[in-house]
Amino acid sequence: MARFTVQMRNGDQMEVTGRDGATLLKAMRKAGVEEVVAQCGGGCACATCHVYVTPPEGVALPPVGPAEARMLATSRYRTLSSRLSCQLKLEPGLEQMLVVIAPDDGGDF
């Protein structure tokens, strides 16, 4: 199980726990985080589950894949820490990461 912090757009934070192998999106939805829209249902066909991820010190995230990179390119709020929560799977090394929900792009995807 991975435990991490999610920061909402208003700055409120909550602790979320998810099963190893589950996506960030699935863990956040199960915890009741409603700010992550995921219009495509987690199919990497939009960027409405865009988040900023800060992994624990000394831990590298898996690289962004080509499909994820294409979808992130549609967001005007993309940064170096941008990820699609539907594409990042939880694993033991990601314990204590910080996930910040990106600003809403307005759903124009």
N, CA and C atoms as a LAMMPS dump frame, in Angstrom:
ITEM: TIMESTEP
0
ITEM: NUMBER OF ATOMS
327
ITEM: BOX BOUNDS ff ff ff
-5.0000000000000000e+02 5.0000000000000000e+02
-5.0000000000000000e+02 5.0000000000000000e+02
-5.0000000000000000e+02 5.0000000000000000e+02
ITEM: ATOMS id mol type element x y z
1 1 1 N 0.85 -1.193 0
2 1 2 C 0 0 0
3 1 3 C 0.886 1.245 0
4 2 1 N 0.51 2.188 -0.812
5 2 2 C 1.211 3.468 -0.872
6 2 3 C 0.339 4.537 -0.23
7 3 1 N 0.945 5.349 0.585
8 3 2 C 0.251 6.463 1.226
9 3 3 C 0.888 7.747 0.705
10 4 1 N 0.04 8.677 0.245
11 4 2 C 0.56 9.922 -0.3
12 4 3 C -0.403 11.055 0.032
13 5 1 N 0.061 12.268 -0.177
14 5 2 C -0.736 13.461 0.112
15 5 3 C -1.237 14.054 -1.191
16 6 1 N -2.523 14.403 -1.208
17 6 2 C -3.127 15.091 -2.345
18 6 3 C -3.481 16.495 -1.897
19 7 1 N -3.045 17.477 -2.68
20 7 2 C -3.385 18.872 -2.412
21 7 3 C -4.409 19.327 -3.44
22 8 1 N -5.542 19.786 -2.943
23 8 2 C -6.619 20.274 -3.803
24 8 3 C -6.265 21.66 -4.343
25 9 1 N -7.044 22.128 -5.275
26 9 2 C -6.784 23.449 -5.867
27 9 3 C -6.889 24.579 -4.858
28 10 1 N -7.7 24.409 -3.815
29 10 2 C -7.843 25.459 -2.801
30 10 3 C -6.778 25.377 -1.713
31 11 1 N -5.856 24.413 -1.819
32 11 2 C -4.772 24.274 -0.855
33 11 3 C -5.025 23.235 0.222
34 12 1 N -6.274 22.791 0.379
35 12 2 C -6.57 21.733 1.361
36 12 3 C -5.819 20.465 0.969
37 13 1 N -5.404 19.713 1.977
38 13 2 C -4.687 18.472 1.728
39 13 3 C -5.388 17.304 2.397
40 14 1 N -5.217 16.125 1.801
41 14 2 C -5.732 14.914 2.422
42 14 3 C -4.753 13.773 2.139
43 15 1 N -4.701 12.855 3.077
44 15 2 C -3.882 11.655 2.911
45 15 3 C -4.702 10.616 2.16
46 16 1 N -4.071 9.974 1.192
47 16 2 C -4.726 8.944 0.386
48 16 3 C -3.865 7.693 0.439
49 17 1 N -4.514 6.566 0.528
50 17 2 C -3.828 5.283 0.495
51 17 3 C -4.34 4.507 -0.701
52 18 1 N -3.42 3.903 -1.434
53 18 2 C -3.811 3.115 -2.594
54 18 3 C -3.003 1.84 -2.684
55 19 1 N -3.583 0.875 -3.311
56 19 2 C -2.942 -0.426 -3.477
57 19 3 C -1.826 -0.337 -4.519
58 20 1 N -0.697 -0.987 -4.272
59 20 2 C 0.382 -1.045 -5.252
60 20 3 C -0.155 -1.594 -6.562
61 21 1 N 0.218 -0.953 -7.668
62 21 2 C -0.259 -1.362 -8.978
63 21 3 C -1.477 -0.592 -9.45
64 22 1 N -2.204 0.035 -8.528
65 22 2 C -3.354 0.871 -8.906
66 22 3 C -2.832 2.207 -9.426
67 23 1 N -3.622 2.87 -10.23
68 23 2 C -3.215 4.187 -10.707
69 23 3 C -3.514 5.24 -9.64
70 24 1 N -2.818 6.363 -9.754
71 24 2 C -3.113 7.5 -8.868
72 24 3 C -4.585 7.877 -8.994
73 25 1 N -5.083 7.91 -10.222
74 25 2 C -6.479 8.274 -10.456
75 25 3 C -7.415 7.378 -9.668
76 26 1 N -7.219 6.081 -9.748
77 26 2 C -8.101 5.133 -9.057
78 26 3 C -8.039 5.339 -7.542
79 27 1 N -6.838 5.525 -7.007
80 27 2 C -6.691 5.724 -5.561
81 27 3 C -7.359 7.022 -5.116
82 28 1 N -7.192 8.087 -5.902
83 28 2 C -7.805 9.37 -5.532
84 28 3 C -9.329 9.299 -5.612
85 29 1 N -9.842 8.672 -6.644
86 29 2 C -11.305 8.541 -6.763
87 29 3 C -11.873 7.718 -5.616
88 30 1 N -11.198 6.627 -5.29
89 30 2 C -11.665 5.775 -4.197
90 30 3 C -11.674 6.538 -2.872
91 31 1 N -10.738 7.493 -2.725
92 31 2 C -10.66 8.301 -1.508
93 31 3 C -11.646 9.465 -1.507
94 32 1 N -12.354 9.667 -2.634
95 32 2 C -13.351 10.736 -2.684
96 32 3 C -12.843 12.052 -3.233
97 33 1 N -11.68 12.063 -3.858
98 33 2 C -11.164 13.295 -4.463
99 33 3 C -11.965 13.544 -5.737
100 34 1 N -12.75 14.617 -5.738
101 34 2 C -13.654 14.887 -6.857
102 34 3 C -13.112 15.901 -7.858
103 35 1 N -12.009 16.566 -7.555
104 35 2 C -11.472 17.587 -8.453
105 35 3 C -10.796 17 -9.684
106 36 1 N -10.517 15.718 -9.678
107 36 2 C -9.896 15.062 -10.822
108 36 3 C -11.026 14.55 -11.711
109 37 1 N -11.221 15.208 -12.853
110 37 2 C -12.372 14.927 -13.704
111 37 3 C -12.224 13.613 -14.462
112 38 1 N -11.121 13.422 -15.146
113 38 2 C -10.866 12.21 -15.943
114 38 3 C -12.03 11.918 -16.889
115 39 1 N -12.29 12.858 -17.781
116 39 2 C -13.41 12.736 -18.727
117 39 3 C -13.354 11.456 -19.548
118 40 1 N -12.156 10.964 -19.856
119 40 2 C -12.04 9.775 -20.7
120 40 3 C -12.096 8.488 -19.88
121 41 1 N -12.256 8.614 -18.577
122 41 2 C -12.354 7.425 -17.724
123 41 3 C -11.027 6.76 -17.44
124 42 1 N -9.94 7.461 -17.657
125 42 2 C -8.621 6.891 -17.377
126 42 3 C -7.985 6.224 -18.574
127 43 1 N -8.419 6.575 -19.774
128 43 2 C -7.909 5.944 -20.987
129 43 3 C -6.795 6.7 -21.685
130 44 1 N -6.222 7.702 -21.051
131 44 2 C -5.143 8.518 -21.626
132 44 3 C -5.588 9.174 -22.941
133 45 1 N -6.842 9.628 -22.966
134 45 2 C -7.384 10.27 -24.157
135 45 3 C -7.763 11.722 -23.894
136 46 1 N -7.4 12.25 -22.737
137 46 2 C -7.619 13.655 -22.41
138 46 3 C -6.569 14.027 -21.363
139 47 1 N -6.613 15.221 -20.871
140 47 2 C -5.67 15.629 -19.826
141 47 3 C -6.415 16.156 -18.603
142 48 1 N -7.639 15.706 -18.396
143 48 2 C -8.437 16.216 -17.289
144 48 3 C -8.116 15.537 -15.958
145 49 1 N -7.129 14.659 -15.941
146 49 2 C -6.657 14.076 -14.673
147 49 3 C -5.227 14.541 -14.384
148 50 1 N -4.886 15.693 -14.957
149 50 2 C -3.547 16.288 -14.837
150 50 3 C -3.237 16.65 -13.387
151 51 1 N -2.072 16.205 -12.928
152 51 2 C -1.6 16.514 -11.58
153 51 3 C -0.113 16.853 -11.642
154 52 1 N 0.38 17.464 -10.58
155 52 2 C 1.809 17.709 -10.41
156 52 3 C 2.286 16.746 -9.32
157 53 1 N 3.334 16.005 -9.6
158 53 2 C 3.802 14.985 -8.665
159 53 3 C 5.221 15.312 -8.201
160 54 1 N 5.381 15.356 -6.887
161 54 2 C 6.696 15.491 -6.281
162 54 3 C 6.98 14.183 -5.551
163 55 1 N 7.888 13.373 -6.114
164 55 2 C 8.181 12.094 -5.463
165 55 3 C 9.034 12.311 -4.219
166 56 1 N 9.152 11.287 -3.376
167 56 2 C 10.029 11.399 -2.219
168 56 3 C 11.472 11.642 -2.675
169 57 1 N 12.244 12.281 -1.835
170 57 2 C 13.639 12.574 -2.166
171 57 3 C 14.382 11.297 -2.553
172 58 1 N 15.106 11.378 -3.655
173 58 2 C 15.9 10.249 -4.12
174 58 3 C 15.148 9.228 -4.944
175 59 1 N 13.862 9.461 -5.185
176 59 2 C 13.046 8.52 -5.954
177 59 3 C 12.681 9.169 -7.294
178 60 1 N 12.888 8.427 -8.372
179 60 2 C 12.513 8.911 -9.702
180 60 3 C 11.21 8.266 -10.132
181 61 1 N 10.355 9.06 -10.741
182 61 2 C 9.109 8.528 -11.293
183 61 3 C 9.41 7.778 -12.589
184 62 1 N 8.579 6.812 -12.937
185 62 2 C 8.718 6.19 -14.246
186 62 3 C 8.585 7.275 -15.322
187 63 1 N 9.254 7.111 -16.452
188 63 2 C 9.187 8.154 -17.481
189 63 3 C 7.784 8.295 -18.076
190 64 1 N 7.518 9.481 -18.591
191 64 2 C 6.264 9.76 -19.28
192 64 3 C 6.306 9.029 -20.625
193 65 1 N 5.258 8.28 -20.911
194 65 2 C 5.171 7.573 -22.184
195 65 3 C 4.711 8.491 -23.306
196 66 1 N 4.809 8.035 -24.555
197 66 2 C 4.435 8.875 -25.696
198 66 3 C 2.983 9.352 -25.67
199 67 1 N 2.046 8.482 -25.344
200 67 2 C 0.635 8.885 -25.311
201 67 3 C 0.395 9.913 -24.211
202 68 1 N 0.99 9.688 -23.039
203 68 2 C 0.845 10.644 -21.937
204 68 3 C 1.457 11.99 -22.324
205 69 1 N 2.613 11.974 -22.973
206 69 2 C 3.267 13.214 -23.397
207 69 3 C 2.386 13.994 -24.368
208 70 1 N 1.739 13.278 -25.304
209 70 2 C 0.842 13.956 -26.261
210 70 3 C -0.322 14.627 -25.539
211 71 1 N -0.905 13.929 -24.558
212 71 2 C -2.039 14.502 -23.833
213 71 3 C -1.599 15.671 -22.955
214 72 1 N -0.462 15.538 -22.292
215 72 2 C 0.026 16.64 -21.458
216 72 3 C 0.347 17.875 -22.3
217 73 1 N 0.734 17.673 -23.538
218 73 2 C 1.047 18.801 -24.422
219 73 3 C -0.184 19.66 -24.69
220 74 1 N -1.379 19.128 -24.454
221 74 2 C -2.603 19.903 -24.671
222 74 3 C -2.934 20.822 -23.494
223 75 1 N -2.218 20.674 -22.389
224 75 2 C -2.508 21.476 -21.201
225 75 3 C -1.66 22.738 -21.162
226 76 1 N -2.294 23.859 -20.98
227 76 2 C -1.544 25.115 -20.863
228 76 3 C -0.843 25.225 -19.508
229 77 1 N -1.122 24.291 -18.59
230 77 2 C -0.525 24.32 -17.254
231 77 3 C 0.555 23.255 -17.058
232 78 1 N 1.071 22.685 -18.119
233 78 2 C 2.09 21.637 -18.005
234 78 3 C 3.381 22.198 -17.411
235 79 1 N 3.964 21.425 -16.5
236 79 2 C 5.256 21.754 -15.91
237 79 3 C 6.129 20.502 -15.955
238 80 1 N 7.346 20.606 -15.456
239 80 2 C 8.238 19.439 -15.412
240 80 3 C 7.707 18.345 -14.488
241 81 1 N 6.853 18.701 -13.541
242 81 2 C 6.31 17.695 -12.615
243 81 3 C 4.926 17.195 -13.024
244 82 1 N 4.473 17.569 -14.22
245 82 2 C 3.147 17.164 -14.7
246 82 3 C 3.085 15.682 -15.031
247 83 1 N 1.984 15.069 -14.623
248 83 2 C 1.673 13.682 -14.985
249 83 3 C 0.174 13.562 -15.142
250 84 1 N -0.258 12.543 -15.865
251 84 2 C -1.671 12.186 -15.903
252 84 3 C -1.867 11.137 -14.827
253 85 1 N -2.787 11.388 -13.91
254 85 2 C -2.967 10.465 -12.787
255 85 3 C -3.457 9.096 -13.238
256 86 1 N -4.011 9.004 -14.448
257 86 2 C -4.456 7.704 -14.955
258 86 3 C -3.298 6.857 -15.464
259 87 1 N -2.128 7.458 -15.612
260 87 2 C -0.992 6.734 -16.185
261 87 3 C 0.1 6.391 -15.181
262 88 1 N 0.048 6.953 -13.996
263 88 2 C 1.089 6.711 -12.996
264 88 3 C 0.599 5.681 -11.992
265 89 1 N 1.286 4.55 -11.945
266 89 2 C 0.893 3.475 -11.032
267 89 3 C 1.632 3.592 -9.707
268 90 1 N 0.925 3.249 -8.647
269 90 2 C 1.507 3.281 -7.307
270 90 3 C 2.47 2.118 -7.14
271 91 1 N 3.562 2.401 -6.474
272 91 2 C 4.546 1.378 -6.149
273 91 3 C 5.198 1.748 -4.827
274 92 1 N 5.824 0.792 -4.157
275 92 2 C 6.359 1.045 -2.814
276 92 3 C 7.259 2.275 -2.704
277 93 1 N 8.085 2.577 -3.677
278 93 2 C 8.992 3.719 -3.597
279 93 3 C 8.311 5.074 -3.613
280 94 1 N 7.036 5.11 -3.995
281 94 2 C 6.328 6.39 -4.088
282 94 3 C 5.627 6.775 -2.798
283 95 1 N 5.854 6.017 -1.763
284 95 2 C 5.311 6.329 -0.44
285 95 3 C 5.687 7.769 -0.068
286 96 1 N 4.732 8.53 0.404
287 96 2 C 4.927 9.905 0.879
288 96 3 C 5.134 10.939 -0.225
289 97 1 N 4.74 10.64 -1.462
290 97 2 C 4.831 11.649 -2.511
291 97 3 C 3.737 12.697 -2.312
292 98 1 N 3.92 13.84 -2.941
293 98 2 C 2.92 14.904 -2.93
294 98 3 C 2.316 14.999 -4.318
295 99 1 N 0.997 14.974 -4.389
296 99 2 C 0.257 15.088 -5.642
297 99 3 C -0.602 16.341 -5.545
298 100 1 N -0.352 17.294 -6.422
299 100 2 C -1.11 18.546 -6.441
300 100 3 C -1.987 18.535 -7.691
301 101 1 N -3.258 18.766 -7.515
302 101 2 C -4.181 18.774 -8.653
303 101 3 C -3.943 20.046 -9.465
304 102 1 N -3.685 19.86 -10.749
305 102 2 C -3.382 20.974 -11.642
306 102 3 C -4.613 21.858 -11.85
307 103 1 N -4.406 23.11 -12.235
308 103 2 C -5.552 23.986 -12.532
309 103 3 C -6.417 23.37 -13.623
310 104 1 N -7.673 23.693 -13.61
311 104 2 C -8.645 23.184 -14.588
312 104 3 C -8.417 23.901 -15.913
313 105 1 N -8.206 23.112 -16.969
314 105 2 C -8.038 23.668 -18.308
315 105 3 C -9.363 23.971 -18.977
316 106 1 N -10.466 23.679 -18.331
317 106 2 C -11.771 23.96 -18.895
318 106 3 C -12.368 22.824 -19.703
319 107 1 N -11.694 21.701 -19.74
320 107 2 C -12.252 20.543 -20.421
321 107 3 C -12.234 20.629 -21.941
322 108 1 N -11.352 21.447 -22.502
323 108 2 C -11.292 21.598 -23.959
324 108 3 C -10.355 20.58 -24.587
325 109 1 N -10.666 19.297 -24.41
326 109 2 C -9.77 18.263 -24.934
327 109 3 C -10.491 17.385 -25.902
